[in-house]
Amino acid sequence: MNIGIFTDTYFPQVSGVATSIQTLKNDLERKGNSVYIFTTTDPNVSKKTIEPNIFRVGSVPFISFTDRRIAIRGMFHAVELAKELKLDIVHTQTEFSMGLMGKFVAKQLKIPFVHTYHTMYEDYLHYVLNGHLLKPYHVKQMSRMFLKNASGVVAPSKQVKSTLDRYEVPAPISIIPTGVDLSEYTKPINASDIREELGISEETPVILMLSRIALEKKIDHMLKSMPELLKYDPSIKLVIVGDGPDMDELVDMSKSLGIGDSVIFTGEVEHDKISPYYHMANIFVSSSDTESQGLTYIEAIASGLKIVVRSAPYTDQLLTDPSVGVTFSQDSQLVPRIVAYLDHPNSFDDREARQKILYNISSDSFGNSILDFYRRSEEYFVREKLSDSSIDPEEYSND
């Protein structure tokens, strides 16, 4: 198949969406398909850079998310490119500029468009005029409008599907968890260099958090739990990997809590250099309750880490065995769960339970599920066209 993926977010931007798209692209190409990425320009990518099968259109920073981009031109050029590439299907990964461009391209080429619904926007309304402008109702209307005429929608979790069902989205929805290229995380890695670089001894217990440094990730909840954790073991280090709009505020908070020497903020790390950070840690922790697919959770599991994350429909479904990880619903439960793993590092080691989860989230399984989803979407697209009395069936007799 010739597949066009349209996204506002792609490498070198660091995000779960960019990682998901890269994982999908690599696996689909391994299986003999051609994948073309249509995305925005990026100030960190020179116009002279040659990127095979990646097409960037002019863009500007997005309002309230200045580290993200929004396209401002290139729609008709994208159509011409898509015709030349003989796209069979358009797969949009955003509801904004490049998503709208993808829908336009699909309509012009008379091919199906499908979509992955990555973001639970109701959790981010506070970014737009402190939540005074947009309400959950507007998110519902926007989602329904964008997904009108879609031939299929990927929901990365049951939580996302439930939300889309509540929105009464008029398109077939398939639950397909995002996959991870496990080879990057399961292979042996010497993480001593990272510890040395961070000034952490080999014996020091390390708790890892890895995410965008932003309000909705609730990193402050872990910071507030650190004083209690340090009473258990004063040598513990909390390493926070990532960057974002609330970095300065969280650095100041760690100092005001008197834990500045026990917390290390690394700043942004390129995704292809992330694996050693997982391998140098003892436990992965997340306080966020906005994760719809939790790619960092999966990467941590693949790296052999036990994870302690906030209870949510997605995490409750993922973590059914303490050999892999546990959830917490109250902040008061966070420290005891971490301490249990630190005190008994080898007491929860059921390799079979972990391997079962790893296969289900592997890039190979992910790619196979998406290809099957594409085939079903193409069939749905043709049935919808042929059922439309305003369309001449002969026009599609060769589909």
C-alpha positions as CSV (number, residue, x, y, z in Angstrom):
1,M,0.0,0.0,0.0
2,N,1.0,3.6,-0.5
3,I,0.1,5.3,2.8
4,G,0.0,9.1,3.5
5,I,0.3,10.0,7.2
6,F,-0.6,13.6,8.0
7,T,0.6,15.0,11.3
8,D,1.3,18.4,12.9
9,T,3.9,16.6,15.2
10,Y,6.9,14.7,14.0
11,F,10.6,14.3,14.8
12,P,12.7,16.2,15.9
13,Q,9.8,17.3,18.1
14,V,9.7,15.0,21.1
15,S,6.2,13.6,21.9
16,G,4.3,10.4,22.2
17,V,2.5,11.1,18.9
18,A,5.8,11.5,17.0
19,T,7.1,8.3,18.5
20,S,3.9,6.4,17.7
21,I,4.1,7.6,14.0
22,Q,7.7,6.7,13.7
23,T,7.1,3.2,15.1
24,L,4.2,2.7,12.7
25,K,6.1,4.0,9.7
26,N,9.1,1.7,10.4
27,D,6.9,-1.4,10.8
28,L,4.7,-0.8,7.8
29,E,7.8,-0.3,5.6
30,R,9.3,-3.5,7.0
31,K,6.2,-5.2,5.8
32,G,6.6,-3.9,2.2
33,N,4.4,-0.8,2.3
34,S,5.4,2.7,1.2
35,V,4.8,5.4,3.9
36,Y,4.9,9.1,3.3
37,I,4.9,11.6,6.1
38,F,3.2,15.0,5.5
39,T,4.1,17.3,8.3
40,T,5.1,20.9,9.3
41,T,8.4,22.7,9.0
42,D,10.5,22.7,12.1
43,P,13.1,25.4,13.2
44,N,15.4,22.5,14.1
45,V,15.4,21.1,10.6
46,S,17.3,23.0,8.0
47,K,15.6,23.5,4.6
48,K,18.6,21.9,3.1
49,T,18.1,18.7,5.0
50,I,17.2,15.7,2.8
51,E,14.5,13.6,4.5
52,P,13.4,10.7,2.3
53,N,9.6,10.4,2.1
54,I,9.0,13.3,4.5
55,F,7.3,16.4,3.1
56,R,7.2,19.5,5.2
57,V,4.8,22.5,4.6
58,G,5.2,26.0,5.9
59,S,4.1,26.4,9.5
60,V,4.1,28.7,12.6
61,P,4.0,28.0,16.4
62,F,0.6,26.9,17.6
63,I,-1.2,29.2,20.1
64,S,-0.7,28.1,23.7
65,F,1.6,25.3,22.6
66,T,4.5,27.2,21.1
67,D,6.6,24.0,20.9
68,R,4.1,22.6,18.5
69,R,3.4,23.8,14.9
70,I,0.5,24.5,12.7
71,A,0.6,24.6,8.9
72,I,-0.3,27.8,7.1
73,R,0.0,26.7,3.4
74,G,0.7,23.8,1.1
75,M,-2.8,22.2,0.7
76,F,-2.8,22.2,-3.1
77,H,0.8,21.2,-3.3
78,A,0.0,18.2,-1.0
79,V,-2.7,17.1,-3.4
80,E,-0.3,17.1,-6.3
81,L,2.2,15.2,-4.3
82,A,-0.4,12.7,-3.2
83,K,-1.4,12.1,-6.8
84,E,2.2,11.6,-7.9
85,L,2.7,9.1,-5.0
86,K,-0.5,7.3,-5.9
87,L,-1.7,7.2,-2.3
88,D,-4.1,4.4,-1.5
89,I,-5.2,5.8,1.9
90,V,-4.7,8.9,4.1
91,H,-4.1,8.4,7.8
92,T,-4.5,11.6,9.8
93,Q,-2.9,11.9,13.3
94,T,-4.2,15.4,14.2
95,E,-7.5,17.2,14.2
96,F,-5.9,20.5,13.2
97,S,-4.0,21.9,10.2
98,M,-2.4,18.8,8.8
99,G,-5.4,16.7,9.6
100,L,-7.6,19.0,7.7
101,M,-5.1,18.9,4.8
102,G,-5.2,15.1,4.9
103,K,-9.0,15.1,4.7
104,F,-8.8,17.5,1.7
105,V,-6.3,15.3,-0.1
106,A,-8.3,12.2,0.5
107,K,-11.5,13.9,-0.9
108,Q,-9.6,15.1,-4.0
109,L,-8.1,11.7,-4.7
110,K,-11.4,9.9,-3.8
111,I,-9.6,7.6,-1.4
112,P,-10.4,6.7,2.2
113,F,-9.2,8.8,5.2
114,V,-8.7,7.2,8.6
115,H,-7.7,8.8,11.8
116,T,-6.0,8.1,15.1
117,Y,-7.5,10.0,18.0
118,H,-4.5,10.6,20.3
119,T,-5.4,13.4,22.6
120,M,-8.1,13.7,25.3
121,Y,-8.7,17.4,24.7
122,E,-11.0,17.8,27.7
123,D,-7.9,17.5,29.9
124,Y,-6.2,20.4,28.1
125,L,-8.9,23.1,28.0
126,H,-7.2,25.1,30.8
127,Y,-4.5,26.0,28.2
128,V,-6.9,28.2,26.3
129,L,-7.8,31.3,28.3
130,N,-7.7,29.3,31.5
131,G,-10.6,27.2,30.4
132,H,-13.0,30.1,30.0
133,L,-13.3,29.9,26.2
134,L,-13.6,26.2,25.3
135,K,-15.8,23.7,27.1
136,P,-16.2,19.9,26.8
137,Y,-19.2,20.4,24.5
138,H,-17.0,22.3,22.0
139,V,-14.5,19.3,22.0
140,K,-17.4,17.0,21.3
141,Q,-18.6,19.1,18.4
142,M,-15.1,19.6,17.0
143,S,-14.4,15.8,17.1
144,R,-17.7,14.9,15.5
145,M,-17.2,17.4,12.7
146,F,-13.6,16.4,12.0
147,L,-14.4,12.6,11.9
148,K,-17.4,13.1,9.7
149,N,-16.8,11.0,6.5
150,A,-13.9,9.1,8.2
151,S,-13.7,5.4,7.1
152,G,-12.3,4.4,10.4
153,V,-10.9,5.7,13.7
154,V,-8.2,4.2,15.8
155,A,-8.7,4.5,19.6
156,P,-5.4,3.6,21.4
157,S,-7.4,2.5,24.5
158,K,-10.8,1.6,25.8
159,Q,-10.8,5.0,27.5
160,V,-10.5,6.8,24.2
161,K,-13.2,4.6,22.6
162,S,-15.6,5.4,25.4
163,T,-15.0,9.1,24.9
164,L,-15.6,8.9,21.2
165,D,-18.8,6.8,21.8
166,R,-19.9,9.5,24.2
167,Y,-19.3,12.1,21.5
168,E,-21.4,9.9,19.1
169,V,-18.7,9.9,16.5
170,P,-20.2,8.8,13.1
171,A,-17.4,6.4,12.1
172,P,-16.3,2.8,12.8
173,I,-13.9,2.8,15.8
174,S,-11.2,0.2,16.5
175,I,-9.2,-0.2,19.7
176,I,-5.6,-0.6,18.7
177,P,-3.0,0.0,21.4
178,T,0.0,1.9,20.1
179,G,3.1,-0.3,19.7
180,V,6.7,0.1,20.6
181,D,9.8,-1.1,18.8
182,L,10.9,-3.3,21.6
183,S,14.3,-4.0,20.2
184,E,15.4,-0.5,21.4
185,Y,14.5,-1.3,25.0
186,T,15.0,-5.1,25.5
187,K,18.6,-5.2,24.2
188,P,21.3,-5.1,26.9
189,I,22.5,-1.6,27.6
190,N,25.3,-0.3,29.8
191,A,23.7,2.6,31.7
192,S,26.7,3.4,33.9
193,D,27.7,6.3,31.7
194,I,24.3,8.0,32.2
195,R,24.6,7.5,36.0
196,E,28.1,8.9,35.9
197,E,27.0,11.8,33.8
198,L,24.2,12.6,36.3
199,G,26.5,12.2,39.3
200,I,24.7,9.1,40.6
201,S,26.5,6.1,42.1
202,E,25.7,2.6,41.1
203,E,24.2,1.8,44.5
204,T,21.8,4.8,44.5
205,P,18.1,4.0,44.0
206,V,16.8,6.0,41.1
207,I,13.1,6.8,40.4
208,L,12.5,7.9,36.8
209,M,9.8,10.2,35.4
210,L,9.7,10.9,31.7
211,S,7.2,13.2,30.1
212,R,6.4,16.7,28.8
213,I,7.0,19.0,31.8
214,A,3.5,20.5,31.9
215,L,0.7,21.0,34.4
216,E,-1.5,18.1,33.3
217,K,1.3,15.6,33.9
218,K,1.0,16.3,37.7
219,I,4.8,15.9,38.3
220,D,4.2,18.2,41.3
221,H,2.4,15.3,43.1
222,M,5.6,13.2,43.0
223,L,7.7,16.2,44.1
224,K,5.4,16.6,47.2
225,S,5.9,12.9,48.0
226,M,9.7,13.1,47.9
227,P,10.2,14.3,51.5
228,E,8.4,11.2,52.8
229,L,10.3,9.0,50.5
230,L,13.6,10.5,51.5
231,K,12.8,9.6,55.2
232,Y,12.8,6.0,54.0
233,D,16.1,6.4,52.2
234,P,17.9,9.8,52.0
235,S,20.0,8.6,49.1
236,I,17.1,8.2,46.6
237,K,17.3,10.3,43.5
238,L,14.4,11.4,41.3
239,V,15.4,11.9,37.7
240,I,12.9,13.9,35.6
241,V,13.5,13.6,31.8
242,G,11.8,16.1,29.5
243,D,11.1,19.7,28.9
244,G,8.0,21.9,28.8
245,P,6.3,25.1,29.8
246,D,6.3,24.4,33.6
247,M,9.9,23.5,34.0
248,D,11.0,26.6,36.0
249,E,8.0,26.3,38.3
250,L,8.8,22.7,39.2
251,V,12.5,23.4,39.7
252,D,11.5,26.2,42.1
253,M,9.1,23.9,43.8
254,S,11.8,21.2,44.4
255,K,14.0,23.9,46.0
256,S,11.2,25.2,48.2
257,L,10.4,21.6,49.4
258,G,14.1,21.2,50.4
259,I,14.6,18.3,48.0
260,G,16.6,20.2,45.3
261,D,19.7,18.0,45.8
262,S,17.6,14.8,45.4
263,V,15.9,15.8,42.1
264,I,17.6,16.0,38.8
265,F,16.0,17.7,35.8
266,T,17.8,16.6,32.6
267,G,15.9,18.7,30.1
268,E,14.8,17.3,26.8
269,V,16.5,14.1,25.5
270,E,16.2,13.0,21.9
271,H,14.0,9.9,21.6
272,D,16.8,7.7,20.1
273,K,18.9,8.4,23.2
274,I,16.2,7.6,25.8
275,S,16.7,3.9,26.4
276,P,19.8,4.2,28.7
277,Y,17.7,6.4,31.0
278,Y,15.2,3.6,31.5
279,H,17.9,1.1,32.1
280,M,19.8,3.1,34.7
281,A,16.6,3.5,36.8
282,N,15.1,1.2,39.5
283,I,11.5,2.3,39.2
284,F,9.4,4.3,36.7
285,V,6.7,6.6,38.1
286,S,3.9,8.7,36.6
287,S,1.4,10.8,38.5
288,S,-0.4,11.8,35.3
289,D,-4.1,11.0,34.9
290,T,-4.4,12.2,31.3
291,E,-2.6,9.4,29.5
292,S,-4.7,7.7,26.8
293,Q,-2.0,5.4,25.6
294,G,1.0,5.8,27.9
295,L,3.9,5.1,25.5
296,T,6.5,5.8,28.2
297,Y,4.8,3.2,30.4
298,I,5.3,0.6,27.7
299,E,8.9,1.7,27.0
300,A,9.6,1.3,30.8
301,I,8.0,-2.2,30.9
302,A,10.1,-3.2,27.8
303,S,13.2,-2.0,29.6
304,G,12.5,-4.3,32.5
305,L,11.4,-1.6,34.9
306,K,8.5,-2.0,37.4
307,I,6.2,0.9,37.0
308,V,4.0,2.8,39.5
309,V,1.4,4.9,37.8
310,R,-1.9,6.6,38.6
311,S,-5.0,4.5,38.2
312,A,-7.1,5.2,35.1
313,P,-9.1,3.0,32.7
314,Y,-6.0,2.6,30.5
315,T,-3.5,1.7,33.3
316,D,-6.0,-0.5,35.1
317,Q,-6.3,-2.5,31.9
318,L,-2.6,-2.6,31.3
319,L,-1.4,-3.5,34.8
320,T,-3.0,-6.7,35.9
321,D,0.1,-8.3,37.5
322,P,2.6,-6.7,40.0
323,S,5.4,-8.4,38.0
324,V,4.9,-5.5,35.6
325,G,3.6,-2.7,37.8
326,V,0.9,-1.3,40.0
327,T,-1.4,1.7,40.1
328,F,-2.3,4.2,42.8
329,S,-5.5,6.3,43.1
330,Q,-4.5,8.5,46.1
331,D,-1.2,10.3,46.5
332,S,-0.9,8.7,50.0
333,Q,-0.5,5.3,48.2
334,L,2.4,6.5,46.0
335,V,5.3,6.2,48.5
336,P,4.2,2.7,50.0
337,R,4.0,1.3,46.5
338,I,7.5,2.6,45.5
339,V,9.0,1.4,48.8
340,A,7.5,-2.1,48.3
341,Y,9.4,-2.5,45.0
342,L,12.6,-1.0,46.5
343,D,12.5,-3.3,49.5
344,H,11.7,-6.4,47.4
345,P,13.2,-5.9,44.0
346,N,13.0,-9.6,43.0
347,S,9.7,-10.6,44.6
348,F,7.6,-9.8,41.6
349,D,9.3,-11.4,38.7
350,D,6.8,-13.4,36.6
351,R,8.6,-13.3,33.2
352,E,5.6,-14.9,31.4
353,A,3.2,-12.1,32.5
354,R,5.7,-9.5,31.2
355,Q,6.3,-11.3,27.9
356,K,2.6,-11.5,27.2
357,I,2.2,-7.7,27.6
358,L,5.3,-7.1,25.5
359,Y,4.0,-9.0,22.6
360,N,0.6,-7.3,22.7
361,I,2.4,-3.9,22.5
362,S,5.1,-4.8,20.1
363,S,5.5,-2.8,16.9
364,D,5.0,-6.1,14.9
365,S,1.5,-6.6,16.5
366,F,0.8,-2.9,16.1
367,G,1.6,-2.9,12.4
368,N,-0.4,-6.0,11.7
369,S,-3.4,-4.5,13.5
370,I,-3.2,-1.3,11.6
371,L,-2.9,-3.1,8.2
372,D,-6.0,-5.1,9.0
373,F,-7.7,-1.8,10.1
374,Y,-6.8,-0.2,6.7
375,R,-8.3,-3.2,4.8
376,R,-11.6,-2.9,6.8
377,S,-11.6,0.8,6.3
378,E,-11.2,0.5,2.5
379,E,-14.1,-2.0,2.4
380,Y,-16.2,0.4,4.5
381,F,-15.3,3.3,2.2
382,V,-16.4,1.4,-1.0
383,R,-19.6,0.3,0.6
384,E,-20.4,3.9,1.7
385,K,-19.7,5.2,-1.8
386,L,-21.8,2.5,-3.5
387,S,-24.7,3.2,-1.1
388,D,-24.7,6.9,-2.0
389,S,-27.4,7.3,-4.7
390,S,-25.7,10.5,-5.9
391,I,-22.6,8.6,-7.0
392,D,-22.2,6.6,-10.2
393,P,-21.2,3.0,-9.1
394,E,-19.3,2.6,-12.4
395,E,-16.9,5.3,-11.2
396,Y,-15.7,2.8,-8.5
397,S,-16.1,-0.5,-10.3
398,N,-12.3,-1.0,-10.2
399,D,-11.9,-0.2,-6.4
